[in-house]
Amino acid sequence: MSGTPKNHFFLAFLLIFFGLLMLLNNLGVASFNLTFGTWWPLLLVIIGLHQLVSSRFTNLFALILLFVGGSLQLRKLGLIDGIHLRLFWPLLLILFGVILLFNFGGASRRLAETKPNSTCDEVVVFGNIERRIASPSFRGGNVTALFGGVTLDLRGSEMSAGTNTLNIQAVFGGVDLILPAGWTIEVRGVPIFGGIEDQRKKEVGTEGVDEPKLRIDALVIFGGIDIKD
């Protein structure tokens, strides 16, 4: 258990909790309304919480998932009515507008820029960007493609010591991740009607125990992530 990532304990706890509720309900010990039609927005909340914890509370897209899922779940439970829910959609548009205003995304393709950043934080909504990072100590970050595409080129970088985490969300969009040859990576993903493909040339026997590692936590919904070298 010592090698289990801490953020996965959170997801495991949620799965166990709801599994126990379903078991008690099916055994007749307790009665819960566990129909999918009532609780499906909770899936968005769970995914959002997991992504938020994985990114150490820096993932903007996770907040959007929580906002959408939480509002819909409250409506399903009758805690808010249709009038309150109608306020939700303008607020969501305002949130997307703030994202665009602060240049997290863009409607046009931006040319590749080379930066020495040790982390990345890229959010694209209805657009495409290319980013090159040449860092002597890359530590990870967040990449979100929502109805758009991101190309992240790290071939001029070296990893920081230890395990570095890169959170990637591709929702109706795609992310191309280009890595230096020989990098050790670990991919953990939740693909929903999407795919994660590692197209790199495999080098057998090159991974060392103490070598730096890039951990990719991926959420893919009707999208794709391609890892290349």
Secondary structure as UniProt FT lines:
FT   TURN            2..3
FT   HELIX           6..27
FT   HELIX           36..39
FT   HELIX           41..54
FT   TURN            55..56
FT   HELIX           60..76
FT   TURN            77..78
FT   HELIX           82..101
FT   TURN            102..103
FT   STRAND          110..115
FT   STRAND          119..125
FT   STRAND          128..133
FT   TURN            136..137
FT   STRAND          140..146
FT   STRAND          149..153
FT   TURN            155..156
FT   STRAND          163..171
FT   STRAND          174..178
FT   TURN            181..182
FT   STRAND          184..192
FT   STRAND          195..198
FT   TURN            204..205
FT   TURN            209..210
FT   STRAND          213..221
FT   STRAND          224..228
//
